[in-house]
Amino acid sequence: MIAADSFFSETKLHDSTSKYLEIAPKQICTGTDHLDKIFQDIVDGNGEGVILRDPDAPYKPGRSSGYLKHKVSSPLASPICTK
């Protein structure tokens, strides 16, 4: 396994210029108030949400239990309940 920082450095993704790709800076969450502020800033900027990473989880490409998506839920995506 290679660390995510090494992965980005080795693939030079952080140096690429693309109108389709932007590497977000790493931020260490200091608590729920910090997460709420970051999340709200992203939503206010028309972003979908954030991806939280377990700092003790090794880097693994693809889906991993060490990652958690935290995003705005759409009322259209919610199941419709009828009686």
C-alpha positions as CSV (number, residue, x, y, z in Angstrom):
1,M,0.0,0.0,0.0
2,I,1.1,3.5,-0.7
3,A,0.0,6.6,1.2
4,A,-2.4,8.9,-0.6
5,D,0.1,11.7,-0.5
6,S,2.6,9.5,-2.2
7,F,0.1,8.4,-4.7
8,F,-0.7,12.0,-5.7
9,S,2.9,12.9,-5.8
10,E,3.9,9.9,-7.9
11,T,1.1,10.4,-10.4
12,K,1.6,14.1,-10.5
13,L,-2.1,14.7,-10.2
14,H,-1.6,17.7,-8.0
15,D,0.5,19.4,-10.8
16,S,-2.0,18.7,-13.6
17,T,-4.2,21.4,-15.0
18,S,-7.6,20.2,-16.1
19,K,-10.9,21.9,-16.4
20,Y,-12.5,18.6,-15.2
21,L,-10.3,17.7,-12.2
22,E,-9.4,19.6,-9.0
23,I,-7.6,18.0,-6.1
24,A,-9.1,19.3,-2.9
25,P,-6.7,20.2,-0.1
26,K,-6.5,17.9,2.9
27,Q,-8.0,19.2,6.0
28,I,-8.0,17.6,9.4
29,C,-11.4,17.8,11.1
30,T,-11.2,19.2,14.6
31,G,-14.8,18.4,15.6
32,T,-18.4,18.5,14.6
33,D,-18.5,22.4,14.5
34,H,-15.6,22.4,12.1
35,L,-17.2,19.8,9.9
36,D,-20.5,21.7,9.9
37,K,-18.7,24.9,8.8
38,I,-16.7,23.2,6.0
39,F,-19.8,21.3,4.8
40,Q,-21.9,24.4,4.8
41,D,-19.2,26.3,2.9
42,I,-19.1,23.6,0.3
43,V,-22.9,23.5,0.0
44,D,-23.1,27.3,-0.3
45,G,-20.6,27.0,-3.2
46,N,-22.9,24.5,-5.0
47,G,-20.8,21.5,-3.9
48,E,-22.3,18.1,-3.2
49,G,-20.6,17.4,0.1
50,V,-17.4,16.0,1.6
51,I,-15.6,12.7,1.9
52,L,-14.4,11.9,5.3
53,R,-11.4,9.5,5.7
54,D,-10.4,7.5,8.7
55,P,-6.8,8.7,9.4
56,D,-5.8,5.2,10.5
57,A,-7.1,3.5,7.3
58,P,-4.5,2.7,4.7
59,Y,-4.9,4.2,1.2
60,K,-6.9,1.8,-1.0
61,P,-8.2,2.7,-4.5
62,G,-11.9,2.3,-5.1
63,R,-14.5,1.9,-2.4
64,S,-13.3,1.4,1.1
65,S,-14.8,1.2,4.6
66,G,-12.2,3.9,5.6
67,Y,-14.2,6.6,3.6
68,L,-17.6,8.1,4.4
69,K,-19.5,10.4,2.1
70,H,-21.3,13.2,3.8
71,K,-23.6,15.0,1.3
72,V,-26.9,16.8,1.0
73,S,-29.8,14.5,0.5
74,S,-32.1,15.3,-2.3
75,P,-35.9,15.0,-1.6
76,L,-36.1,13.4,-5.0
77,A,-33.8,10.6,-3.9
78,S,-35.8,9.8,-0.8
79,P,-38.3,7.0,-0.9
80,I,-41.9,8.0,-1.1
81,C,-44.0,6.6,1.7
82,T,-47.7,6.1,1.2
83,K,-50.4,4.7,3.5
